[in-house]
């Protein structure tokens, strides 16, 4: 950083009631910031200088990092979607198997009922013949 071209940040002003710097509002240029300690104030001034002036020297690296992070997030989302699809397919298969089992049970019950009805009819016929 060339110190001959350095311009100090805009003057920070504090409310008159805030003598301890423990929660007042810091005004830098046209922006208002809340701060708790002097260190917070220095950090805010640094960030203001870095990102809000016309010399955006950190933008290129942050955008490159953001692109990489977005790509990684997209890959993770795709993997999660694939896992969810596989789980859904497994659930559907399980449901189909359960339905088939239920149908088989119903058929068996119907057959048993029919057999019982036939036995009752046979008994009734035998009783009628005996009479």
Backbone as a chain_set.jsonl record, in Angstrom:
{"seq": "XXXXXXXXXXXXXXXXXXXXXXXXXXXXXXXXXXXXXXXXXXXXXXXXXXXXXXXXXXXXXXXXXXXXXXXXXXXXXXXXXXXXXXXXXXXXXXXXXXXXXXXXXXXXXXXXXXXXXXXXXXXXXXXXXXX", "coords": {"N": [[0.846, -1.174, 0.0], [0.658, 2.094, -0.92], [1.771, 4.687, 0.915], [1.879, 7.376, 0.33], [-0.328, 7.951, -1.169], [-2.342, 7.48, 0.52], [-5.472, 7.999, 2.019], [-6.987, 9.101, 4.91], [-9.607, 7.384, 6.737], [-13.094, 8.447, 6.705], [-14.066, 10.763, 9.251], [-14.854, 9.34, 12.338], [-17.699, 9.567, 14.302], [-19.087, 9.898, 17.567], [-21.917, 9.377, 19.665], [-22.76, 11.859, 22.099], [-23.477, 10.902, 24.572], [-22.177, 8.529, 24.871], [-19.598, 7.697, 26.507], [-17.996, 5.588, 27.189], [-17.668, 3.831, 25.099], [-19.21, 1.464, 24.823], [-21.342, 0.426, 23.409], [-22.417, 2.231, 21.735], [-23.289, 4.116, 18.737], [-21.462, 4.082, 15.765], [-20.532, 6.343, 13.304], [-19.559, 6.192, 10.064], [-18.655, 7.949, 7.419], [-21.508, 7.911, 5.578], [-22.644, 5.83, 6.825], [-23.945, 3.936, 9.585], [-22.74, 2.282, 12.424], [-22.947, -0.219, 14.94], [-21.065, -0.677, 17.9], [-18.929, -2.269, 20.334], [-16.423, -2.258, 21.49], [-13.189, -0.686, 21.214], [-11.623, -2.147, 19.456], [-13.516, -3.404, 17.81], [-14.387, -1.15, 16.467], [-12.08, -0.402, 15.024], [-11.874, -2.618, 13.335], [-14.24, -2.364, 11.868], [-13.74, 0.06, 10.553], [-11.551, -0.688, 8.992], [-12.731, -2.663, 7.34], [-14.589, -1.085, 6.074], [-12.924, 0.603, 4.617], [-11.721, -1.287, 2.947], [-13.786, -2.491, 1.416], [-15.729, -0.636, 0.638], [-14.748, 1.492, -0.781], [-13.657, 2.737, -4.016], [-11.549, 1.196, -4.853], [-11.649, -1.897, -5.11], [-10.007, -4.194, -3.995], [-10.179, -6.717, -2.929], [-12.22, -8.083, -4.114], [-11.896, -9.837, -6.325], [-10.713, -12.207, -5.332], [-12.596, -13.014, -3.46], [-14.86, -13.494, -5.041], [-13.945, -15.608, -6.606], [-13.517, -17.551, -4.645], [-16.138, -17.766, -3.744], [-17.391, -18.85, -6.002], [-16.2, -21.375, -6.124], [-17.119, -22.424, -3.687], [-19.878, -22.4, -4.195], [-20.007, -24.262, -6.289], [-19.186, -26.564, -4.928], [-21.264, -26.753, -3.064], [-23.419, -27.179, -4.81], [-22.725, -29.691, -5.856], [-22.887, -31.216, -3.504], [-25.615, -30.918, -2.959], [-26.708, -32.209, -5.191], [-25.826, -34.826, -4.711], [-27.201, -35.347, -2.339], [-29.827, -35.209, -3.293], [-29.837, -37.417, -5.017], [-29.471, -39.465, -3.159], [-31.844, -39.164, -1.701], [-33.712, -39.809, -3.689], [-33.065, -42.494, -4.118], [-33.739, -43.522, -1.606], [-36.496, -42.999, -1.639], [-37.286, -44.68, -3.734], [-36.675, -47.168, -2.599], [-38.475, -47.128, -0.466], [-40.882, -47.114, -1.888], [-40.734, -49.634, -3.107], [-40.811, -51.245, -0.825], [-43.379, -50.604, 0.086], [-44.905, -51.609, -2.029], [-44.347, -54.343, -1.763], [-45.49, -54.79, 0.754], [-48.168, -54.27, 0.138], [-48.665, -56.351, -1.658], [-48.353, -58.518, 0.071], [-50.488, -58.033, 1.806], [-52.627, -58.317, 0.035], [-52.353, -61.046, -0.584], [-52.867, -62.132, 1.938], [-55.532, -61.329, 2.256], [-56.722, -62.772, 0.183], [-56.259, -65.383, 1.108], [-57.809, -65.32, 3.433], [-60.347, -64.982, 2.302], [-60.573, -67.385, 0.912], [-60.581, -69.157, 3.062], [-62.957, -68.382, 4.294], [-64.778, -69.085, 2.288], [-64.407, -71.844, 2.276], [-65.349, -72.442, 4.848], [-68.013, -71.666, 4.554], [-68.841, -73.525, 2.637], [-68.524, -75.87, 4.104], [-70.458, -75.431, 6.073], [-72.755, -75.4, 4.502], [-72.71, -78.031, 3.59], [-73.061, -79.361, 6.016], [-75.618, -78.461, 6.659], [-77.062, -79.603, 4.563], [-76.683, -82.301, 5.153], [-78.032, -82.436, 7.582], [-80.62, -81.875, 6.712], [-81.084, -84.097, 5.127], [-81.04, -86.076, 7.045], [-83.333, -85.45, 8.445]], "CA": [[0.0, 0.0, 0.0], [1.461, 3.299, -1.059], [1.344, 5.622, 1.953], [1.765, 8.745, -0.179], [-1.68, 8.11, -1.715], [-3.31, 7.065, 1.534], [-6.393, 8.979, 2.565], [-7.559, 8.534, 6.133], [-11.052, 7.141, 6.632], [-13.896, 9.576, 7.173], [-14.02, 10.917, 10.712], [-15.877, 8.598, 13.065], [-18.295, 10.389, 15.352], [-19.767, 9.126, 18.594], [-22.92, 10.156, 20.399], [-22.184, 12.504, 23.273], [-23.774, 10.134, 25.778], [-21.388, 7.309, 24.907], [-18.231, 8.022, 26.872], [-17.225, 4.375, 27.443], [-17.609, 3.038, 23.872], [-19.678, 0.116, 25.151], [-22.588, 0.056, 22.745], [-22.951, 3.354, 20.987], [-23.348, 3.995, 17.289], [-20.343, 4.699, 15.069], [-20.92, 6.816, 11.983], [-18.416, 6.304, 9.161], [-19.248, 8.473, 6.201], [-22.972, 7.965, 5.712], [-23.107, 4.563, 7.421], [-23.948, 3.885, 11.041], [-22.366, 0.965, 12.917], [-22.945, -0.421, 16.394], [-19.8, -1.261, 18.324], [-18.802, -2.495, 21.767], [-15.07, -1.969, 21.955], [-12.373, 0.034, 20.229], [-11.167, -3.099, 18.452], [-14.606, -3.528, 16.843], [-14.379, 0.061, 15.66], [-10.969, -0.488, 14.081], [-12.215, -3.62, 12.324], [-15.252, -1.792, 10.973], [-13.1, 1.06, 9.691], [-10.756, -1.426, 8.014], [-13.626, -3.265, 6.354], [-15.171, 0.01, 5.296], [-11.903, 1.023, 3.674], [-11.43, -2.337, 1.973], [-14.876, -2.919, 0.542], [-16.67, 0.399, 0.231], [-14.118, 2.47, -1.666], [-13.635, 2.313, -5.412], [-10.481, 0.22, -5.1], [-12.122, -3.173, -4.562], [-8.879, -5.088, -4.233], [-10.443, -8.062, -2.43], [-13.382, -8.657, -4.778], [-11.575, -10.954, -7.208], [-10.487, -13.441, -4.577], [-13.833, -13.466, -2.816], [-15.763, -14.076, -6.033], [-13.423, -16.922, -6.985], [-13.83, -18.464, -3.544], [-17.587, -17.983, -3.727], [-17.73, -19.768, -7.089], [-15.792, -22.72, -5.706], [-18.044, -22.861, -2.643], [-21.164, -22.683, -4.836], [-19.886, -25.533, -7.008], [-19.17, -27.635, -3.935], [-22.613, -26.857, -2.52], [-24.261, -27.802, -5.831], [-22.392, -31.113, -5.884], [-23.449, -31.832, -2.306], [-27.069, -30.959, -3.128], [-27.012, -33.271, -6.149], [-25.64, -36.109, -4.032], [-28.317, -35.505, -1.407], [-31.023, -35.503, -4.086], [-29.733, -38.8, -5.47], [-29.722, -40.324, -1.996], [-33.267, -39.09, -1.397], [-34.417, -40.566, -4.72], [-32.854, -43.916, -3.826], [-34.553, -43.85, -0.43], [-37.891, -43.025, -2.066], [-37.484, -45.898, -4.507], [-36.696, -48.281, -1.652], [-39.746, -47.054, 0.262], [-41.94, -47.538, -2.802], [-40.63, -51.083, -3.235], [-41.306, -51.833, 0.422], [-44.836, -50.435, 0.098], [-45.466, -52.566, -2.981], [-44.244, -55.669, -1.143], [-46.497, -54.85, 1.809], [-49.478, -54.377, -0.518], [-48.783, -57.714, -2.178], [-48.568, -59.403, 1.214], [-51.851, -57.8, 2.276], [-53.528, -58.938, -0.943], [-52.269, -62.487, -0.39], [-53.574, -62.445, 3.181], [-56.962, -61.18, 1.993], [-57.135, -63.915, -0.632], [-56.291, -66.55, 1.988], [-58.986, -65.187, 4.301], [-61.524, -65.246, 1.48], [-60.617, -68.834, 0.666], [-60.993, -69.799, 4.318], [-64.376, -68.101, 4.474], [-65.508, -69.901, 1.326], [-64.36, -73.223, 2.765], [-66.249, -72.523, 5.991], [-69.381, -71.617, 4.028], [-69.108, -74.811, 2.006], [-68.695, -76.85, 5.175], [-71.762, -75.171, 6.691], [-73.779, -75.858, 3.565], [-72.697, -79.497, 3.622], [-73.676, -79.768, 7.279], [-77.054, -78.195, 6.545], [-77.615, -80.625, 3.666], [-76.702, -83.556, 5.897], [-79.116, -82.33, 8.56], [-81.878, -81.975, 5.979], [-81.225, -85.488, 4.702], [-81.362, -86.858, 8.233], [-84.715, -85.166, 8.83]], "C": [[0.892, 1.237, 0.0], [0.965, 4.343, -0.061], [1.209, 7.048, 1.445], [0.367, 8.999, -0.733], [-2.755, 7.787, -0.686], [-4.167, 8.246, 1.976], [-6.995, 8.378, 3.824], [-9.059, 8.307, 5.963], [-11.82, 8.368, 7.088], [-13.911, 9.595, 8.697], [-15.175, 10.155, 11.347], [-16.399, 9.481, 14.189], [-19.063, 9.499, 16.306], [-20.845, 9.993, 19.231], [-22.3, 10.708, 21.675], [-22.393, 11.661, 24.529], [-22.887, 8.905, 25.911], [-19.939, 7.646, 25.22], [-17.377, 6.776, 27.036], [-17.056, 3.511, 26.201], [-18.109, 1.614, 24.11], [-20.999, -0.224, 24.476], [-23.196, 1.201, 21.972], [-22.959, 3.081, 19.501], [-22.153, 4.733, 16.695], [-20.833, 5.111, 13.693], [-19.659, 6.969, 11.164], [-18.985, 6.745, 7.829], [-20.741, 8.625, 6.4], [-23.519, 6.723, 6.386], [-22.99, 4.618, 8.931], [-23.654, 2.45, 11.469], [-22.518, 0.933, 14.427], [-21.609, -1.055, 16.761], [-19.789, -1.402, 19.836], [-17.438, -2.083, 22.304], [-14.314, -1.233, 20.852], [-11.9, -0.896, 19.119], [-12.238, -3.303, 17.38], [-14.622, -2.325, 15.91], [-13.269, 0.01, 14.616], [-11.264, -1.482, 12.972], [-13.236, -3.054, 11.347], [-14.653, -0.759, 10.042], [-12.275, 0.367, 8.61], [-11.654, -2.02, 6.928], [-14.262, -2.201, 5.472], [-14.184, 0.464, 4.227], [-11.711, -0.014, 2.569], [-12.538, -2.513, 0.96], [-15.752, -1.789, 0.024], [-16.046, 1.515, -0.593], [-14.094, 1.917, -3.08], [-12.543, 1.297, -5.712], [-10.859, -1.101, -4.418], [-11.057, -4.236, -4.793], [-9.136, -6.506, -3.753], [-11.561, -8.768, -3.198], [-13.033, -9.877, -5.62], [-11.407, -12.262, -6.438], [-11.782, -13.939, -3.951], [-14.783, -14.074, -3.832], [-15.27, -15.445, -6.47], [-13.731, -17.945, -5.893], [-15.319, -18.778, -3.497], [-18.001, -18.957, -4.816], [-17.379, -21.198, -6.708], [-16.752, -23.263, -4.652], [-19.402, -23.215, -3.244], [-21.118, -24.014, -5.572], [-19.907, -26.708, -6.04], [-20.567, -27.852, -3.349], [-23.544, -27.54, -3.518], [-23.998, -29.304, -5.898], [-22.992, -31.838, -4.68], [-24.968, -31.959, -2.425], [-27.463, -32.074, -4.094], [-26.881, -34.64, -5.497], [-26.792, -36.375, -3.063], [-29.594, -35.866, -2.152], [-30.998, -36.955, -4.564], [-30.019, -39.768, -4.329], [-31.208, -40.338, -1.645], [-34.078, -39.906, -2.411], [-34.282, -42.068, -4.462], [-33.698, -44.353, -2.636], [-36.029, -43.94, -0.802], [-38.191, -44.303, -2.85], [-37.559, -47.116, -3.58], [-38.014, -48.309, -0.879], [-40.896, -47.53, -0.616], [-41.921, -49.057, -2.967], [-41.167, -51.774, -1.988], [-42.827, -51.744, 0.492], [-45.495, -51.438, -0.849], [-45.442, -53.975, -2.397], [-45.304, -55.828, -0.056], [-47.893, -55.017, 1.21], [-49.695, -55.795, -1.049], [-49.06, -58.698, -1.042], [-49.994, -59.271, 1.742], [-52.856, -58.465, 1.338], [-53.537, -60.454, -0.773], [-53.018, -62.906, 0.87], [-55.085, -62.366, 2.975], [-57.485, -62.371, 1.183], [-57.237, -65.174, 0.231], [-57.511, -66.502, 2.903], [-60.263, -65.488, 3.534], [-61.679, -66.745, 1.22], [-61.086, -69.575, 1.919], [-62.487, -69.591, 4.552], [-65.218, -68.963, 3.531], [-65.545, -71.359, 1.792], [-65.31, -73.409, 3.943], [-67.698, -72.53, 5.533], [-69.755, -72.953, 3.391], [-69.345, -75.892, 3.058], [-70.051, -76.672, 5.848], [-72.887, -75.67, 5.791], [-73.868, -77.388, 3.576], [-73.361, -80.006, 4.902], [-75.182, -79.585, 7.223], [-77.721, -79.26, 5.658], [-77.712, -81.959, 4.383], [-77.84, -83.566, 6.911], [-80.467, -82.489, 7.871], [-82.12, -83.417, 5.555], [-81.622, -86.363, 5.885], [-82.816, -86.652, 8.635], [-85.624, -85.854, 7.861]], "O": [[1.776, 1.379, 0.845], [-0.158, 4.831, -0.189], [0.505, 7.854, 2.053], [-0.081, 10.145, -0.765], [-3.946, 7.82, -0.995], [-3.667, 9.333, 2.266], [-7.468, 7.242, 3.794], [-9.703, 8.961, 5.143], [-11.274, 9.23, 7.776], [-13.784, 8.555, 9.343], [-16.328, 10.306, 10.944], [-15.62, 10.072, 14.937], [-19.621, 8.476, 15.909], [-20.693, 11.211, 19.322], [-21.414, 10.086, 22.261], [-21.575, 11.703, 25.448], [-22.854, 8.293, 26.979], [-19.137, 7.858, 24.31], [-16.15, 6.875, 27.026], [-16.334, 2.516, 26.265], [-17.489, 0.658, 23.643], [-21.712, -1.106, 24.956], [-24.367, 1.148, 21.595], [-22.677, 1.97, 19.054], [-21.865, 5.869, 17.073], [-21.472, 4.325, 12.994], [-18.784, 7.765, 11.503], [-19.717, 5.995, 7.182], [-21.193, 9.366, 7.273], [-24.734, 6.572, 6.509], [-22.087, 5.243, 9.488], [-24.247, 1.509, 10.941], [-22.254, 1.921, 15.112], [-21.083, -1.878, 16.013], [-20.55, -0.733, 20.535], [-17.32, -1.617, 23.437], [-14.758, -1.175, 19.705], [-11.79, -0.479, 17.966], [-11.926, -3.37, 16.191], [-14.842, -2.465, 14.707], [-13.494, 0.342, 13.453], [-10.95, -1.234, 11.808], [-13.113, -3.243, 10.137], [-15.013, -0.701, 8.866], [-12.293, 0.78, 7.451], [-11.366, -1.893, 5.738], [-14.447, -2.4, 4.271], [-14.559, 0.681, 3.075], [-11.557, 0.337, 1.399], [-12.269, -2.668, -0.232], [-16.464, -1.983, -0.962], [-16.76, 2.403, -1.059], [-14.465, 0.767, -3.313], [-12.608, 0.605, -6.728], [-10.437, -1.378, -3.295], [-11.192, -5.077, -5.681], [-8.396, -7.419, -4.12], [-11.821, -9.945, -2.949], [-13.785, -10.851, -5.635], [-11.909, -13.304, -6.859], [-12.038, -15.143, -3.914], [-15.449, -15.065, -3.534], [-16.074, -16.352, -6.686], [-14.152, -19.066, -6.181], [-15.714, -19.915, -3.241], [-18.867, -19.803, -4.592], [-18.159, -22.122, -6.939], [-17.154, -24.425, -4.713], [-20.013, -24.211, -2.854], [-22.06, -24.803, -5.5], [-20.56, -27.721, -6.291], [-21.001, -28.989, -3.161], [-24.363, -28.376, -3.136], [-24.934, -30.099, -5.986], [-23.536, -32.934, -4.814], [-25.542, -32.978, -2.042], [-28.43, -32.797, -3.854], [-27.723, -35.515, -5.704], [-27.296, -37.495, -2.979], [-30.357, -36.722, -1.706], [-32.018, -37.643, -4.521], [-30.719, -40.765, -4.507], [-31.767, -41.388, -1.331], [-35.016, -40.609, -2.038], [-35.252, -42.817, -4.571], [-34.3, -45.427, -2.655], [-36.735, -44.838, -0.346], [-39.23, -44.931, -2.648], [-38.408, -47.988, -3.761], [-38.596, -49.371, -0.664], [-41.777, -48.257, -0.158], [-42.974, -49.695, -2.967], [-41.889, -52.766, -2.081], [-43.49, -52.694, 0.907], [-46.515, -52.041, -0.516], [-46.416, -54.717, -2.525], [-45.942, -56.876, 0.046], [-48.701, -55.802, 1.707], [-50.778, -56.363, -0.906], [-49.892, -59.596, -1.173], [-50.632, -60.267, 2.084], [-53.814, -59.096, 1.784], [-54.596, -61.08, -0.813], [-53.723, -63.915, 0.871], [-55.83, -63.221, 3.455], [-58.557, -62.905, 1.468], [-58.19, -65.942, 0.101], [-58.169, -67.519, 3.124], [-61.156, -66.165, 4.043], [-62.778, -67.293, 1.299], [-61.888, -70.505, 1.838], [-63.194, -70.514, 4.958], [-66.248, -69.506, 3.932], [-66.58, -72.022, 1.712], [-66.003, -74.423, 4.026], [-68.517, -73.292, 6.046], [-70.863, -73.45, 3.588], [-70.245, -76.72, 2.924], [-70.722, -77.656, 6.16], [-73.846, -76.284, 6.258], [-74.958, -77.96, 3.57], [-74.129, -80.968, 4.871], [-75.937, -80.443, 7.679], [-78.806, -79.75, 5.971], [-78.706, -82.672, 4.243], [-78.526, -84.574, 7.079], [-81.356, -83.162, 8.392], [-83.25, -83.901, 5.622], [-82.437, -87.276, 5.748], [-83.463, -87.582, 9.115], [-86.845, -85.758, 7.985]]}, "num_chains": 1, "name": "protein.A"}
